[in-house]
Amino acid sequence: MTPDTVANAAVASSDPAEQPLRVVGSLPVRLYGLDLDEWQARAWSKAGVGNAQGRILVDAAWILSPALMRALVRRPGTALVERTATGQRRLAAAHLPAGEAEAPIAAMMQADLDEGALEALGLAPYDAEGLAGRYDHQLRKREAPYALDLLSTAPSDVEWRLFQSAYKGVTDFVTKYAWPRPAFAVTRWAAGAGLTPNMVTTASLVLTILAFFFFMQGQWVLGFLSGWGMTFLDTVDGKLARTTMTSSKWGNRFDHGLDLIHPPFWYWAWYQGTVQSGAFPGVAPEWLELSLWIILVGYCADRVVEGIFIRRHGFHIHVWRPADSLLRSFSARRNPNMFVFMVAVILAAPAVGIAVVAAWTAICLVFHAVRLFEAEGGEQTSWLEAA
C-alpha cells in the first residue's frame, strides 16, 4: 500500500487535519467507475461522516456495508476488527473521539492487530455483527453487515456484494429473481460510462411512453418489449444511484413519480389494445369495461391504504408480517399484472387477462384493507426488524 491518502468528505474545511474522514493507504482499484479514494469519500459522506463526533479512520483496502458505516459513525470510541481471507485479525476502521491522536491507529492498520494496544488507546473493538444491526428500514430487508478486504477479494466480487446491498429485499418476483444479474452488468457498464441515474430514468420514461402507445394499438410484442425494458431500467437507475452515491431529491421524485403515475395509463392502454385488436366487434362487453374500472380504482385505493399504513406505523405494509412480504412478490402491482396479461396475450385471450388482473386487484385490495384494520390499536413493528 502506498502512503496515506486523505479523502475529504463534503465538509466546509479544506484542511485535511480538520476533515472528519481519513482514508489510510491507497490501492489502484476502481469501484463502479470511481477511484477507490473517491468511492470511499462518497460512501462515508452518504453514511453521515460529516455528523461524526470525532474522526473516522478507515483502511482503504476495506469496504464496509452501508449499515456498518452508519453504525460506526454513530459510535465514537469504537473500532471495527475483521478477519482477512487468511484468518488474520486486522483493524479495518475506527471512530476516534475528538482530540485523540491518529498516528498510532493509522500505524496499527498497517500491521497485525494488537488488541491490547487498541484498548489502551481507548477504543472498544467490535466485529461487524457486534457493531451493526441486520435490518435495513429503507430497503425493507435483513442483511448481515459486512466488511470486505480488497487485498483478498476481487473488485468485481466487491461490486456484486455492494449491488446486492442496494437491492430491496421485499419486492415482486420479476425484480427479485429475473433482473439482478443483468441489472448488475448494466449498472457496472453505466457507472463506467459516466451515465447518471437521471439519464437512466429518462430512458425509462421514453420506454414508458412507447409501451403506452404500442399497448393502445394492440402491438403486443413491441409493447411488452418496451414495457419490460422500462421495468428493467427502473431497477438499474436506483442501483446506479446507490452504488455510486449519486442519488438526489429530484432523482428520487422523478423515479418514484414515474413508478406511481404510469401504471393506470398502461392498464387503460391494455383495454384499448384489446378492443382495437378486434376481439369484440362493435362495442366492448360491459364486463370488460367493469374489469378496467376495478383495476384503476383498485390500484388507487390500494396505494391509499399503503400510504395510511406507512403514516400510522412508520414502515411499509409489505413488511409487517411474513404473509405480507410473501404477498408482495405477487401483489397486484405493475410487474405481476403485466406478467399475467402477457401470458393471456400469448394464449390469445387478452380480455381474459384483463379480467384476471381485475379479480386479483380486488383480492389484494381487500387483503390490505383488512391488514390495515388489524394493525390498528397498538404499536407495530416489522417482522424483519423483530426477527
C-alpha positions in Angstrom: 0.0 0.0 0.0 1.2 3.5 -0.8 1.4 6.4 1.7 -1.8 7.7 3.2 -4.4 9.4 1.1 -6.8 11.8 2.9 -10.3 11.7 1.4 -12.2 15.0 2.0 -15.8 14.2 2.7 -18.1 17.0 1.8 -17.3 19.4 4.6 -16.6 23.0 4.6 -13.0 23.0 5.7 -10.2 22.3 3.2 -7.6 21.5 5.8 -7.1 17.7 5.8 -6.4 17.7 9.5 -9.9 19.0 10.1 -11.7 16.6 7.8 -14.0 14.0 9.6 -12.7 11.2 7.4 -9.2 9.9 6.8 -8.6 7.0 4.4 -5.4 5.3 5.3 -3.4 3.9 2.4 -4.4 3.6 -1.2 -5.0 0.9 -3.8 -5.1 1.2 -7.6 -8.7 -0.1 -7.6 -11.9 1.3 -9.2 -15.4 0.5 -7.9 -18.3 1.4 -10.1 -16.2 3.7 -12.3 -14.7 5.6 -9.3 -11.2 5.6 -8.0 -11.1 3.9 -4.6 -10.4 7.1 -2.6 -13.4 8.9 -4.3 -15.6 5.9 -3.7 -14.7 5.8 0.0 -15.2 9.5 0.4 -18.7 9.4 -1.3 -19.7 6.3 0.7 -18.7 7.7 4.0 -20.3 11.0 3.2 -23.5 9.2 2.4 -23.2 7.4 5.7 -23.2 10.7 7.6 -19.5 11.1 8.4 -20.0 14.9 8.5 -22.0 14.4 11.7 -19.4 12.2 13.4 -18.4 13.4 16.9 -14.8 12.6 16.3 -12.9 11.4 13.3 -13.2 8.3 11.2 -10.1 6.4 10.1 -10.6 3.6 7.6 -8.1 1.3 5.9 -8.5 1.9 2.1 -8.5 -1.8 1.5 -11.6 -2.4 3.5 -15.1 -1.9 2.0 -17.8 -1.7 4.6 -21.5 -2.2 4.1 -23.6 1.0 4.3 -25.3 -0.1 7.6 -21.9 -0.8 9.1 -20.6 2.6 8.1 -23.6 4.3 9.7 -23.2 2.3 12.9 -19.5 3.3 13.2 -20.3 7.0 12.6 -22.8 6.9 15.4 -20.4 5.4 18.0 -17.2 7.3 18.8 -14.6 5.3 20.7 -15.2 2.1 18.7 -13.1 0.1 16.3 -14.0 -2.4 13.6 -11.9 -5.5 13.8 -12.3 -8.1 11.0 -10.5 -11.2 9.7 -8.8 -11.3 6.3 -9.2 -14.3 4.0 -6.0 -15.8 5.6 -7.6 -15.5 9.1 -5.6 -12.6 10.3 -7.4 -10.1 12.5 -7.0 -6.6 11.2 -8.1 -3.1 12.2 -10.4 -2.1 9.4 -11.8 1.2 10.7 -12.1 3.3 13.9 -14.1 6.2 15.2 -11.6 8.3 17.2 -13.1 10.7 19.8 -12.3 14.3 19.2 -8.7 15.2 20.1 -7.3 11.7 20.1 -4.0 11.0 18.3 -4.4 9.4 14.9 -0.9 8.2 14.2 -0.9 5.1 16.4 -4.3 4.0 14.9 -3.1 4.6 11.4 0.0 2.6 12.0 -2.0 -0.2 13.6 -4.0 -0.5 10.4 -0.8 -1.4 8.5 0.2 -4.3 10.9 -1.1 -7.3 12.7 -3.7 -6.3 15.3 -2.6 -5.8 18.9 -6.0 -5.7 20.7 -4.4 -4.8 24.0 -2.8 -1.7 22.4 -6.1 -0.8 20.8 -7.9 -0.9 24.1 -5.1 1.1 25.7 -5.9 3.8 23.2 -9.4 3.9 24.4 -11.1 2.1 21.5 -13.5 -0.8 22.1 -13.1 -3.5 19.4 -16.2 -4.9 17.6 -16.7 -7.2 14.6 -19.3 -6.3 12.0 -22.1 -8.3 13.6 -21.5 -6.7 17.0 -21.5 -3.2 15.7 -24.4 -3.0 13.3 -27.9 -4.4 13.2 -29.3 -6.5 10.3 -32.5 -4.6 9.5 -32.4 -2.0 6.7 -35.6 0.1 7.0 -35.2 1.9 3.7 -34.7 -1.2 1.6 -37.1 -3.4 3.6 -34.7 -6.3 4.2 -32.5 -8.0 6.7 -28.8 -8.3 5.7 -25.8 -9.2 7.8 -23.3 -6.2 7.9 -20.0 -7.0 6.2 -16.5 -5.7 5.7 -14.7 -6.9 2.6 -10.9 -6.9 2.1 -9.8 -5.8 -1.3 -6.5 -7.4 -0.8 -8.1 -10.8 -0.9 -11.5 -10.1 -2.6 -11.7 -9.4 -6.3 -13.1 -5.9 -7.0 -15.9 -7.5 -9.2 -17.0 -9.6 -6.2 -17.0 -6.5 -4.0 -19.1 -4.7 -6.6 -21.6 -7.6 -6.7 -21.9 -7.5 -2.9 -22.5 -3.8 -2.9 -25.1 -4.2 -5.7 -26.9 -6.8 -3.6 -26.9 -4.4 -0.6 -28.5 -1.8 -2.9 -31.3 -4.2 -3.8 -34.7 -4.2 -2.0 -35.4 -7.3 -0.1 -39.2 -7.3 -0.4 -40.3 -6.8 -3.9 -42.1 -8.5 -6.8 -40.9 -11.8 -8.2 -39.7 -10.3 -11.5 -37.5 -7.7 -9.9 -36.2 -10.2 -7.3 -35.4 -13.2 -9.5 -35.2 -12.1 -13.2 -33.4 -8.8 -13.0 -30.5 -8.9 -10.5 -27.7 -10.4 -12.7 -28.4 -8.5 -15.9 -29.1 -5.3 -13.9 -25.7 -5.7 -12.2 -24.0 -5.9 -15.6 -25.8 -2.8 -16.9 -25.2 -0.9 -13.7 -21.5 -1.5 -13.8 -21.4 -0.5 -17.5 -23.4 2.6 -16.9 -21.2 3.7 -14.0 -18.0 3.1 -16.1 -19.6 5.1 -19.0 -20.3 8.0 -16.7 -24.1 7.8 -17.0 -26.2 9.3 -14.2 -29.3 7.7 -12.6 -31.4 10.5 -14.0 -30.2 9.6 -17.6 -31.4 6.1 -17.0 -34.7 7.2 -15.6 -35.2 9.4 -18.6 -34.6 6.4 -20.9 -37.1 4.6 -18.7 -39.6 7.4 -19.3 -39.2 7.1 -23.0 -39.9 3.4 -22.9 -42.9 4.0 -20.7 -44.4 6.3 -23.3 -43.6 3.9 -26.2 -45.1 1.0 -24.3 -48.3 3.0 -23.7 -48.8 3.7 -27.4 -47.8 0.2 -28.5 -50.3 -1.3 -26.0 -53.0 1.1 -27.0 -52.7 0.0 -30.6 -52.6 -3.7 -29.8 -49.0 -4.1 -30.9 -48.3 -6.5 -28.1 -44.8 -7.7 -29.0 -43.4 -4.1 -29.2 -45.5 -3.2 -26.1 -44.1 -5.9 -23.9 -40.5 -5.3 -25.2 -40.8 -1.6 -24.2 -42.7 -2.4 -21.0 -40.2 -5.0 -19.7 -37.4 -2.7 -20.8 -38.8 0.1 -18.7 -39.2 -2.2 -15.7 -35.6 -3.3 -16.1 -34.2 0.3 -16.3 -36.4 1.1 -13.3 -34.3 -1.4 -11.4 -31.0 -0.1 -12.8 -31.5 3.6 -12.1 -31.9 3.1 -8.3 -29.0 0.7 -8.1 -26.8 3.1 -10.0 -27.6 5.9 -7.6 -26.9 3.8 -4.6 -23.7 2.2 -5.8 -22.2 5.5 -7.0 -23.8 7.6 -4.2 -25.3 10.0 -6.7 -28.9 9.9 -5.5 -30.7 13.2 -5.2 -34.1 14.5 -4.1 -35.1 15.4 -7.6 -33.9 11.9 -8.9 -36.0 10.2 -6.2 -39.1 12.2 -7.1 -38.5 11.6 -10.8 -38.1 7.9 -10.3 -40.9 7.3 -7.7 -43.2 9.7 -9.5 -42.9 7.8 -12.7 -43.4 4.5 -10.9 -46.6 5.8 -9.2 -48.2 7.5 -12.1 -47.8 5.4 -15.2 -49.4 2.0 -14.3 -53.1 3.2 -14.7 -52.2 4.5 -18.2 -50.8 1.2 -19.2 -53.9 -0.6 -17.8 -56.1 1.6 -19.9 -53.9 1.0 -22.9 -54.3 -2.7 -22.4 -58.0 -2.3 -22.5 -57.9 -0.1 -25.6 -55.5 -2.5 -27.4 -57.7 -5.4 -26.6 -60.7 -3.6 -28.1 -58.7 -2.4 -31.1 -57.4 -5.9 -31.8 -60.9 -6.9 -33.0 -61.6 -9.3 -30.2 -65.1 -7.7 -29.8 -66.8 -6.4 -33.0 -68.7 -3.2 -32.2 -69.0 -2.3 -28.5 -66.8 -4.0 -25.9 -68.8 -6.0 -23.4 -69.7 -4.4 -20.0 -67.7 -6.9 -18.1 -64.5 -5.9 -19.8 -65.1 -2.2 -19.1 -66.0 -3.1 -15.5 -62.8 -5.0 -15.2 -60.9 -1.9 -16.3 -62.6 0.2 -13.7 -61.9 -2.3 -11.0 -58.2 -2.2 -11.9 -58.0 1.6 -12.0 -59.9 2.2 -8.8 -58.3 -0.7 -7.1 -54.8 0.5 -7.9 -55.5 4.0 -6.5 -57.3 2.6 -3.4 -54.5 0.1 -2.7 -51.9 2.9 -2.8 -54.0 4.9 -0.4 -54.2 2.0 2.0 -50.5 1.5 1.9 -49.9 5.2 2.5 -52.2 5.3 5.5 -50.3 2.3 6.9 -46.9 3.9 6.5 -48.1 7.2 8.1 -49.5 5.4 11.1 -46.8 2.8 11.7 -43.7 4.1 10.1 -43.0 1.2 7.7 -44.5 -0.5 4.7 -47.4 -2.8 5.0 -45.5 -5.3 2.9 -43.0 -5.9 5.8 -45.4 -6.1 8.7 -45.7 -9.9 8.8 -44.2 -12.7 6.7 -47.5 -13.2 4.9 -47.4 -9.6 3.8 -43.9 -10.0 2.4 -44.9 -13.1 0.6 -47.9 -11.4 -1.0 -45.7 -8.5 -2.2 -43.9 -11.0 -4.5 -47.2 -11.5 -6.4 -49.3 -8.5 -5.4 -51.4 -6.6 -8.0 -48.6 -4.2 -9.0 -47.3 -3.4 -12.4 -44.8 -6.3 -12.9 -47.0 -9.2 -11.7 -50.0 -7.7 -13.5 -48.0 -7.4 -16.8 -46.8 -10.9 -16.5 -50.4 -12.2 -16.1 -51.6 -10.1 -19.0 -48.6 -11.2 -21.2 -49.5 -14.8 -20.6 -53.1 -14.1 -21.6 -51.9 -12.4 -24.8 -49.7 -15.3 -25.6 -52.8 -17.6 -25.2 -54.7 -15.2 -27.5 -57.0 -14.2 -24.6 -56.1 -10.6 -23.7 -59.6 -9.9 -22.4 -59.4 -12.8 -20.0 -56.1 -11.4 -18.8 -57.7 -8.1 -18.0 -60.4 -9.9 -16.1 -57.9 -11.9 -14.1 -55.9 -8.8 -13.3 -59.1 -7.1 -12.1 -60.0 -10.0 -9.8 -56.5 -10.2 -8.4 -56.5 -6.4 -7.8 -59.8 -6.7 -5.9 -58.4 -9.5 -3.8 -55.2 -7.7 -2.9 -57.1 -4.5 -2.0 -59.4 -6.4 0.4 -56.4 -8.2 1.9 -54.5 -4.9 2.5 -57.6 -3.2 3.9 -58.1 -6.0 6.4 -54.4 -5.8 7.4 -54.7 -2.1 7.9 -57.7 -2.7 10.2 -55.9 -5.4 12.1 -52.9 -3.2 12.7 -55.0 -0.6 14.5 -54.9 -0.1 18.2 -51.3 -0.7 19.0 -47.7 0.0 18.2 -46.5 -2.3 15.4 -43.0 -3.4 14.2 -41.9 -5.2 11.1 -41.2 -8.9 11.4 -37.8 -8.2 9.7 -36.8 -5.9 12.5 -38.1 -8.1 15.2 -36.5 -11.3 13.9 
